Amino acid sequence: MKSSERNGLYKVPESSKDICRIRLCAVILLYMKRQRIMLVDDHEVVRLGLRALIDRHPDMEVVAEASNAAEALTKATAHKPDVVVLDIRLP
């Protein structure tokens, strides 16, 4: 089978060179740092929706959630997120 033919979503490797590229990509993905994200919103349904979207991406992970500013400060200090997704109208 040629590399131009597809098996599902992924190309089928044609040569050992293609297999080496696939292995290299796998090693790079293992050592890439995942983005640590904290969600802060007073509406649980919003946090659940954002978490569902973020969980689809292998390079991102939700490390904490908070429903108010005081809880957000405590959890941000404990979890040290890279990114905080913050509601602009927090009670």
ABEGO torsion letter per residue (X at the ends): XBAABBBEABBBBABAAAAAAAAAAAAAAAABBBBBBBBBBABAAAAAAAAAAAAABAABBBABBBABAAAAAAAAAAAGBABBBBBABBX
